[in-house]
Structures are given as structure tokens and as C-alpha cells.
Amino acid sequence: MSLEESKKLVLEKNLRHVAFIMDGNGRWAKKKGMPREYGHTVGAKTFKNVITYCYECGIECVTVYAFSTENWKRSEKEVSALMKLFSAYIDSAYEDLSKNNIRIYFIGDRARLPQALIKRMGELEEKTAAGKRILNIALNYGARDEILHAVNTLLQKGATSVDEETFSKALYTADSPDPDLVVRTAGEQRLSNFLLWQAAYSEFYYTDTLWPDMGKEQLDKAFAAFGGRVRRYGAVVE
């Protein structure tokens, strides 16, 4: 599809929020005889290209699964390389975010992250607070952890019962619409503790493409697949 065709589909199908499970960096690097850390470096460049194209197509909100609560189980070398990548992105992101009218949120439990990184994350969130589009970067994020955090937050406020709207507002994604489309790369077909509450009625698109190879053609295929779905939300559509 052309960019104009993608824009038309996004508008007609009300595709507001796309979430990505960015999988396959390590496998991509291994195929090329390179260390896993190299795959993450290339994957970070792909991330920038992907979110830029999404916003060009008119999508209002993008969420990316950057680092899960389970990813601490990886080697110290790989975790250290990922933290350096996150830090480098934060240092260089403001110009692109402000140019594209994007507000950034880092969603997840910050307590385990390096203090210097936490400080810069907060500063970038403040500097982009006027943005109309949203970019959620899930960092030390787990959906079960998020749900427990929301429950405990509401209990601390004295809640004895809640409805769906109140609960949703206690989640890290309180300012975002629920994802319309969840895209997972590298052939895996599971949520892996990602947006369990928010993805209740999301459409899912799985591709064998490894994350570093994701480009406009693959994104257009995902958008076209979404365009062919009928979203019933439990109802019968004649």
C-alpha cells in the first residue's frame, strides 16, 4: 500500500492504537553471526522507523514492549547493553518527539532501574507533556505486575469496590485508548505478560519477520489484516 492508502485505512477503520511486541533481535543477530547485543542495536533503529511510519499513517498511540519484568533473567552483558540503549534513546529523543507532537510515557515499575535513567525518563516525560500523540515505552513492565499495582493503588486510596473505568484509570496506560491492534514479530504467538487487561478486545497480528527486519511493507500487511477484521465486541454483526 501507498502511504495515502495506509492513511485512508487507518482513518476508515478507526485504528487509533497499535502495540508491538518487538521479538527476534537476538535471533536476527545470531543468523548473521553477531552477538545478541548487536541485534538490539539494530532493533532500536527499527523501533524509530516503525513508530515514525505509524504516526505518518495517522495512528494516535503506539506502545512498544521494550523490557519485561522477566528480562532480568537474561545475561548481565545483555541487560547492560539494553540499559545503555534506553539511555542513548532518551538522550536523543526529544527533538523527534517534539517535532512529531508526541508525548512519551514510560510504563512499568521503575524501582529496579538505574537512578540516573529514572531521572532522565521523568525529565523527558515532562518535556513532551504537551504532545497530542502518545508513545508508551514499556520498561520493566509486566501486565500482572501492572494489575497488582493498580489494585494496591486503589486500596491505598480507600476503595472498597471499583468499576472497569476506575480500574483502567489506575493502570500505567490511563491516558491511552486500549490497543486496537497488537503486532508480534518473530513467529511467536503469545502475549507474554503484555497489556493483559487492555488487550481484551484487541485484534492480533503475528508475523515470522524478525523485529530488525520490520519495515513499511510488513507494517502495511499488518494494517491491511486489521482492515479485514470485523470487530464484534461480543455482539452479533449482520
N, C-alpha and C positions, 0 to 999 in steps of 0.2 A: 504494500500500500504506500501511497504517497503521504507526505506529512498532512496535506489537506484532507485526504481520506481518513487518516487516523483521527484528526481533529473532529471531523464530522461524526465518526463512530463514537468517540468519547462523549460528545455533546448529546447525540441522539439516545445513547444507551445509559446516560447519566452515570458514567464511570468516573467517580469522584476520588476514590482512594484505592491505590494499588500497594500491596505489601509484598516484599520479596524475602524469601529465604535463600540467601546467597550461598549456594553449596558448590563445592568442587574445586576450590582454589588449590588445595593440596594435590588432588588427583591430576589436575591440569599440569602442575609443576613436575610431578613425577613422570608424566608422559613425555616431558621434554628433558628429562634427566637433570632437573633442577631441584633445589631444596624447597620444602613447603613454604618457607618464608617468601620466596620469590613469587609463588602463586598468589599470596596475599597482596604483595605489592602491585601486581598486575590487576588483581581483582579490585583494588582500591581505585584504580584508573577507570575500570569498567563501571564501578559504582557511580562515579561522577558523570560519565557519559549517559548511563541509564536514567538517572534522575533528571538530567537536563532534557533528555528526549521526552520523558513523561510530562514535564511541565510545558514543553513546547506543544505537546498534544492537547493541553488544556486540563490535565489532571490536577486536582487541587491539593491532594495529600499523598505523600509517599512514605511508607515505613520500611526500613531495612533491618534485618536481623544480623547485627554486626558481631555480637559476642554474647553467648548464652551463659547462664549460671553454671552450666555443665562444662563449658570450655576451659575452665581452670584445670581440668584433668589432663589437658594437653601438656607437652613438654615445656619446661621453663623457657627454653630458647624460643619456641613458637609463640608463647604467651607474651614474652618480652617484645618480640618483633611486632605483634599486633598492637600492643600498647604504644609503641613508637609510631606506628602508622596512624592510630587515632590522634595522637598528639600532633603529628605533622598535618593531618587534615584540619584540625581545629585552628592551627596557626595560619592556614592559608584559605580558610573557607569564607570569611566574612565578605570579601569583595563579590564573589559569585552569588552568595546568598542574598545580599542586599540588591544586587543587580537584577536578580530574578524574583524579588519581592517574596522571599522565603523566610519563614520563621522556623527556627530549629528547636526541637525538643530532644533531650537525651532521656530515654525512658529505661528504667531499670533501677536496681539497687546500687547506689554509688558508694556505699560504705567500704567496699573492698578495693576500690580503685585507688590509684596513687593520688595523694592530696593535691599535687600540682596540676594533675589532669582534671580533677574535680573542679578546681578553681577556674580553669580556663573554659571548661564546659559551661559553668554558670555565667561567665562573662559573655560567651558567645550567645547564649540564650537571651541575655539582657539586651545585647546589641542588635539582635534581629527581631525583637519583640513586636515591632510594627509590621512585620511581614504578613501578607494575606494568605499566601500558600503555606503549607506545613510540610516539614521534613522531620520524621521521627527516626532517630537512630537508637535502636535497642542495644544497650550496652550493659553487660552483666544483667541480662534480662532473662526471666523465666516466667511463663504465664501463671504457673501455680504460685510462685512467689508473689507475683503481682496481685493475684486474687486474695491471698492471705494478708498482704499489705493493706489492701482496700478494706477487708473485713476488720482488721485491727484498728485502722484509722477511724472507721465508723464507730466501733466500740468505744474508742477513746473519747469520741465526741458525745457519747452517751446514747447512741442509737440502740433501740431495742427491737426495731423491725425496719426493713428497708424495701423499697421497690426497685425495679430494674433501672430506672432513670437515676435514682440516688446512688445506686451501686456503681453505675457506669461513670458517674462524675467523681468517684473515689479512685478510679483506675488511673494509671500513668497517662493513658490516652484520652483523658477527659475532654480535651479541646479538639479531638479529631472525630470525624464520622467513622462508623465501622467500615472495615475494608470491603469493597465490592469484589475485589479480585486478589487472590493470593497466588503468587507465582513461586514455584520451587524449581531450582535447576538441578542438574547432575543426576537425574533419573530417580531420585528418592521420592517416595510418596507418603509422607507423614508430616504432621505439624511440628514435631519436636519441641513441644512446650512453648509454642509461639501463638500469642493472641487467641487463647482458647475461648475466652468469653466473647471477644469482639468478632471472631470469625464464624459465629453461629450460623449465619446465612450467606457467607462469602461463597463466591464461585472459586474453584481451584483449577490451576493450570500447571501441569507438570511437563518438563522438557528434559531430554537427555543432555542438552547443551550444558557444558561446564560453565560456571559463572564468568570466568575471564573471557569467554567467547560470546557472551551475551551482547547483542547489538540491536540496531534498529529492526533488522529483518525478523529476529526472534521475538522482539517486543511486539511488532505488528501481528505476528502469529498469535501471540497471547491475547492481544486486544481483539483480534478477529474471532478467536474462540469464545471470548466473553460475549461478543456481539451476537453470537449464535445461540446463546443460552436463553431460556425462558425462566425468569426468576419468579417463583410462585409464593415463596414465604409461607408454605403450608396450605395455601389456598388452591382451589381448582381454577385453572385458566382455560376458558373455552377457546 
